[in-house]
Amino acid sequence: MLDERKASILRAVVEEYIQTAQPVGSGHIASAPGVQVSSATVRNEMAALETEGFLAQPHTSAGRIPTEKGYRYFVDALTQPSLDRNASQQVRAFFDQAHGEIEQMLADTTRLLTGLTDYAAVVVGSPHEVATVRSVQLVSLAPSTVLFVAVLGNGAIEKRTIELAADVDEDVLAQAGRAVLGHVSGAPLSAAAAVPPAPDAPVEEVLAAVRSAVASGGHDEIDHVYVNGTSRMAASFEAVETVRSVLTILEQQLVVVTLLRDVVDRGLNVAIGSETGMQPLADCALVVAPYTVDGEQVGTVGVLGPTRMNYPQALAAVAVVGQRLGNRLSEG
């Protein structure tokens, strides 16, 4: 733990470096809010912070910059950050208007996060194969054509158009729908391929068609990943090689899923530099939050930026968007 003066000086250095990306000198920090001590005292305290590993001096004559340890102390000392009024209105307006297929909503959510933070945004949705079924409907499109609709626990909607050998009436469809729902409610959609036979021949004909349609549906077995704002990353780093490495990682869906899941599983909402577990992200920070639907964690939202990211803003944006996304998907 740092004493109050060292903590206030470190906080001032981090905040200034986040804004300017330039090494911070003692003269500037001496007049920062919450510091109010002489430049000589600041120099001594900054030297001590460097010795303790919270700050680094890139050049002999330059000011100092935060280290990974310094950023971690800064983040851990933050009180619960909140979005400003304008950003809160953006989030509210977005989710008030968000409708339609879950895939489009998740893609649009990444654009919202990028707009709020100016960093690359990632949203991961669970694979439909592991999502449980909330409701099922069989809708007549024509006398012998039926639309099978399943609403999943992750907010996704699965549809299959089924062609029957004979015309079918609404009562038979209703019976078949109840039989399917009774078997798959709370289970993965794939369970519909094993709905028990019905004694009534017309109902069984519909159930057989449902089993076949679901079995041949080609379910996803990997998480759905949506990324936006990669061009913002290029503007965040001076080293071309760093940009190339980061963009390469963002293009690898499985790597992104594994990265976010690992950070969440470790109980972190911020991973800084080496904490990401990936050497190419040594100069990056990742802010993540899981989102839940009906109390079940189904995915993750996050932003990836430089280690000198605006942590209060990023934490607030990710937390609020994750909560609102889960609420919106729970509403159906």
Phi and psi in degrees as a GROMACS rama.xvg file:
@    title "Ramachandran Plot"
@    xaxis  label "Phi"
@    yaxis  label "Psi"
@TYPE xy
-99.3668  149.886  LEU-2
-71.5163  170.055  ASP-3
-60.2919  -39.4703  GLU-4
-68.3211  -46.9633  ARG-5
-60.5067  -41.3167  LYS-6
-62.7626  -41.3212  ALA-7
-68.907  -35.917  SER-8
-68.8614  -43.6525  ILE-9
-60.8945  -45.0256  LEU-10
-58.9908  -42.9485  ARG-11
-64.7149  -38.8862  ALA-12
-65.2468  -45.7274  VAL-13
-61.754  -46.5507  VAL-14
-63.4  -39.7736  GLU-15
-68.9269  -41.3063  GLU-16
-68.6622  -35.1491  TYR-17
-59.255  -39.4932  ILE-18
-77.799  -38.3696  GLN-19
-107.785  -23.5873  THR-20
61.3806  20.4489  ALA-21
-116.274  143.515  GLN-22
-52.197  141.13  PRO-23
-102.089  129.354  VAL-24
-93.9022  161.714  GLY-25
-66.9257  -33.0634  SER-26
-61.1856  -39.1774  GLY-27
-70.1617  -39.5176  HIS-28
-71.1202  -29.7037  ILE-29
-58.3171  -29.9316  ALA-30
-101.77  7.38245  SER-31
-71.8579  148.823  ALA-32
-56.5038  133.872  PRO-33
87.1078  -5.13343  GLY-34
-102.712  -72.6324  VAL-35
50.8246  53.3565  GLN-36
-133.812  173.464  VAL-37
-70.3087  157.914  SER-38
-60.3675  -36.6875  SER-39
-62.5396  -42.2752  ALA-40
-64.4302  -41.4036  THR-41
-61.8748  -42.6884  VAL-42
-59.1393  -44.8283  ARG-43
-62.9132  -43.5439  ASN-44
-69.6468  -36.5567  GLU-45
-67.1435  -35.839  MET-46
-63.927  -40.8579  ALA-47
-66.2007  -39.9855  ALA-48
-64.8553  -33.3503  LEU-49
-68.3391  -43.0644  GLU-50
-60.6554  -36.5607  THR-51
-83.6037  -1.78098  GLU-52
90.9811  9.26419  GLY-53
-88.355  -25.7102  PHE-54
-128.618  159.966  LEU-55
-135.949  154.255  ALA-56
-115.478  103  GLN-57
-64.3843  -31.1977  PRO-58
-137.007  152.415  HIS-59
-56.0649  -42.754  THR-60
-93.2621  -1.54873  SER-61
-88.7592  171.749  ALA-62
-76.0141  -162.545  GLY-63
-117.091  159.581  ARG-64
-127.952  156.341  ILE-65
-71.081  147.355  PRO-66
-95.1307  176.784  THR-67
-57.6956  -39.3376  GLU-68
-65.3805  -36.9521  LYS-69
-66.1534  -42.8767  GLY-70
-62.5917  -41.5271  TYR-71
-62.2999  -41.1326  ARG-72
-63.5406  -42.4321  TYR-73
-60.0155  -46.8213  PHE-74
-65.6183  -44.3204  VAL-75
-65.7128  -24.7079  ASP-76
-88.1316  -5.77841  ALA-77
-68.2071  138.866  LEU-78
-80.4597  171.1  THR-79
-57.6942  108.968  GLN-80
-74.9149  156.927  PRO-81
-136.437  153.931  SER-82
-74.4829  149.799  LEU-83
-74.1149  173.106  ASP-84
-61.4441  -42.9024  ARG-85
-64.1532  -43.9971  ASN-86
-65.8092  -39.8745  ALA-87
-61.282  -39.4681  SER-88
-66.2225  -37.3258  GLN-89
-61.0751  -45.5194  GLN-90
-64.5539  -44.3882  VAL-91
-62.1908  -45.4249  ARG-92
-64.113  -39.4831  ALA-93
-61.5854  -49.9971  PHE-94
-76.867  -21.8589  PHE-95
-66.5285  -29.287  ASP-96
-103.136  -4.87058  GLN-97
-76.6706  115.158  ALA-98
-141.526  176.982  HIS-99
91.5773  -159.957  GLY-100
-64.0709  143.825  GLU-101
-61.9705  -36.3846  ILE-102
-58.6289  -43.5047  GLU-103
-68.1453  -37.878  GLN-104
-64.4659  -41.3175  MET-105
-68.2932  -39.0134  LEU-106
-63.7255  -42.8919  ALA-107
-65.1974  -32.4412  ASP-108
-64.4383  -35.8378  THR-109
-63.8001  -37.586  THR-110
-66.4234  -37.8601  ARG-111
-60.8769  -47.7984  LEU-112
-63.4751  -41.0644  LEU-113
-63.0911  -41.0889  THR-114
-64.5037  -34.6442  GLY-115
-75.9338  -32.7438  LEU-116
-113.939  -22.5926  THR-117
71.2932  22.4442  ASP-118
-118.536  170.439  TYR-119
-67.6229  135.328  ALA-120
-115.722  144.327  ALA-121
-132.305  133.741  VAL-122
-126.766  128.036  VAL-123
-114.258  126.594  VAL-124
-109.696  148.265  GLY-125
-68.4867  151.356  SER-126
-62.9804  143.307  PRO-127
-61.5136  -26.6308  HIS-128
-62.9265  -32.1183  GLU-129
-99.4865  -6.82657  VAL-130
-74.7741  141.36  ALA-131
-88.1898  157.294  THR-132
-85.3687  131.317  VAL-133
-97.291  -39.6804  ARG-134
-154.852  157.836  SER-135
-135.913  141.28  VAL-136
-137.055  144.552  GLN-137
-116.706  114.883  LEU-138
-113.436  130.018  VAL-139
-76.8952  122.33  SER-140
-99.0062  -29.9817  LEU-141
-157.948  169.258  ALA-142
-50.8349  -34.8747  PRO-143
-122.504  18.4101  SER-144
-122.778  129.139  THR-145
-127.132  140.681  VAL-146
-102.872  119.644  LEU-147
-91.331  122.904  PHE-148
-125.286  125.048  VAL-149
-123.705  127.735  ALA-150
-97.3273  122.749  VAL-151
-96.8072  162.747  LEU-152
-64.9736  -21.4165  GLY-153
-89.1286  8.31841  ASN-154
92.7178  -8.04587  GLY-155
-75.7897  156.089  ALA-156
-121.775  121.272  ILE-157
-101.8  133.376  GLU-158
-127.448  143.086  LYS-159
-137.939  130.66  ARG-160
-92.0692  126.37  THR-161
-117.597  126.616  ILE-162
-98.7909  125.603  GLU-163
-101.904  158.316  LEU-164
-74.0175  -24.1089  ALA-165
-138.56  163.853  ALA-166
-64.2907  152.787  ASP-167
-135.336  141.47  VAL-168
-96.5185  170.545  ASP-169
-63.7471  -35.4522  GLU-170
-65.4477  -41.2309  ASP-171
-64.9657  -41.7518  VAL-172
-61.2239  -42.0047  LEU-173
-62.2601  -43.6619  ALA-174
-63.6009  -43.1846  GLN-175
-64.9004  -40.0316  ALA-176
-61.4995  -41.568  GLY-177
-66.6252  -37.5961  ARG-178
-65.2473  -42.1445  ALA-179
-65.5587  -48.7728  VAL-180
-60.8988  -41.5741  LEU-181
-60.8506  -28.0896  GLY-182
-89.0811  -32.4377  HIS-183
-106.434  -10.4791  VAL-184
-57.392  122.586  SER-185
83.1676  1.28196  GLY-186
-115.675  165.862  ALA-187
-62.9085  155.857  PRO-188
-58.5328  -31.433  LEU-189
-59.2174  -20.6042  SER-190
-64.2865  -20.7461  ALA-191
-66.9077  -18.0578  ALA-192
-75.1071  -6.56003  ALA-193
-126.518  30.9002  ALA-194
-62.873  131.558  VAL-195
-60.2468  149.667  PRO-196
-62.8232  151.127  PRO-197
-105.048  143.527  ALA-198
-68.5212  -27.3767  PRO-199
-81.0159  124.051  ASP-200
-59.6779  -48.2041  ALA-201
-61.7672  -39.0698  PRO-202
-66.1708  -42.156  VAL-203
-63.1729  -33.8884  GLU-204
-62.2553  -41.5393  GLU-205
-66.8935  -43.7302  VAL-206
-62.5028  -39.075  LEU-207
-62.842  -39.6004  ALA-208
-67.2676  -37.1236  ALA-209
-64.9888  -45.2906  VAL-210
-57.3356  -45.4088  ARG-211
-65.8289  -42.4604  SER-212
-64.423  -42.1463  ALA-213
-70.6853  -40.6868  VAL-214
-64.325  -30.4881  ALA-215
-100.712  13.4025  SER-216
-76.9827  -14.6661  GLY-217
66.8866  60.3167  GLY-218
-65.945  151.229  HIS-219
-77.4538  141.715  ASP-220
-117.027  5.3051  GLU-221
-124.351  155.806  ILE-222
-65.3058  147.289  ASP-223
-85.6247  128.943  HIS-224
-120.415  131.593  VAL-225
-124.116  128.185  TYR-226
-126.672  138.843  VAL-227
-143.279  155.161  ASN-228
83.1987  19.9679  GLY-229
-62.5087  -28.6631  THR-230
-66.3009  -26.5657  SER-231
-66.5194  -30.226  ARG-232
-64.7187  -37.7783  MET-233
-60.5653  -31.7154  ALA-234
-81.4032  -9.20235  ALA-235
-90.197  -14.3018  SER-236
-128.828  143.564  PHE-237
-84.004  -34.1511  GLU-238
-78.5071  119.14  ALA-239
-60.5537  -38.3995  VAL-240
-63.8077  -36.9291  GLU-241
-63.552  -45.527  THR-242
-59.7713  -44.9265  VAL-243
-61.9524  -42.5516  ARG-244
-64.5143  -43.9831  SER-245
-64.976  -45.3627  VAL-246
-64.6606  -36.0088  LEU-247
-61.7608  -41.6111  THR-248
-65.0144  -43.7339  ILE-249
-64.7164  -21.3809  LEU-250
-83.0848  -10.9622  GLU-251
-100.886  102.131  GLN-252
-57.4329  -47.7218  GLN-253
-63.7358  -38.0202  LEU-254
-64.0978  -42.6247  VAL-255
-63.5197  -45.7516  VAL-256
-60.1423  -46.8288  VAL-257
-61.9378  -41.1966  THR-258
-61.8701  -51.6244  LEU-259
-65.1521  -41.1385  LEU-260
-64.6935  -39.6537  ARG-261
-63.9816  -42.4521  ASP-262
-64.3861  -44.9591  VAL-263
-64.3257  -42.7266  VAL-264
-64.1683  -26.0988  ASP-265
-83.0194  1.83736  ARG-266
77.5115  18.1422  GLY-267
-96.6517  149.66  LEU-268
-112.119  -6.6195  ASN-269
-138.989  128.139  VAL-270
-117.59  124.554  ALA-271
-115.325  125.071  ILE-272
55.6952  -118.454  GLY-273
-65.1105  -17.1173  SER-274
-65.6262  -19.3087  GLU-275
-70.5453  -19.8688  THR-276
80.182  8.7651  GLY-277
-129.292  116.976  MET-278
-56.0777  -39.3732  GLN-279
-62.9555  -16.362  PRO-280
-101.812  22.5907  LEU-281
-60.6139  -26.8487  ALA-282
-103.357  17.0085  ASP-283
-118.68  162.916  CYS-284
-131.914  145.492  ALA-285
-123.754  126.385  LEU-286
-112.85  124.999  VAL-287
-132.824  158.912  VAL-288
-154.356  134.008  ALA-289
-75.988  155.975  PRO-290
-123.951  147.247  TYR-291
-119.989  149.608  THR-292
-124.886  119.761  VAL-293
53.58  39.744  ASP-294
82.5671  -2.66535  GLY-295
-107.756  127.815  GLU-296
-70.3565  121.316  GLN-297
-120.109  -9.70372  VAL-298
-172.882  -174.624  GLY-299
-140.369  142.843  THR-300
-117.362  151.554  VAL-301
-166.267  165.686  GLY-302
-130.181  143.647  VAL-303
-120.3  126.124  LEU-304
-148.799  -171.853  GLY-305
-70.7289  161.334  PRO-306
-60.959  -23.041  THR-307
-89.7273  31.6173  ARG-308
-68.9211  161.518  MET-309
-78.6601  89.9995  ASN-310
-62.2641  -44.693  TYR-311
-57.8031  -44.3321  PRO-312
-65.6039  -45.0981  GLN-313
-64.6735  -44.1928  ALA-314
-61.4875  -43.6693  LEU-315
-65.3982  -44.2994  ALA-316
-64.0661  -46.8348  ALA-317
-64.9334  -41.7295  VAL-318
-64.4871  -46.983  ALA-319
-68.2566  -44.5903  VAL-320
-65.475  -41.0941  VAL-321
-60.6052  -42.8648  GLY-322
-67.1948  -44.8554  GLN-323
-67.6651  -36.0587  ARG-324
-63.7982  -45.8332  LEU-325
-60.4854  -43.1375  GLY-326
-62.1291  -42.8905  ASN-327
-64.9177  -42.1995  ARG-328
-70.2148  -31.3846  LEU-329
-67.3785  -30.4184  SER-330
-70.6232  -24.5541  GLU-331
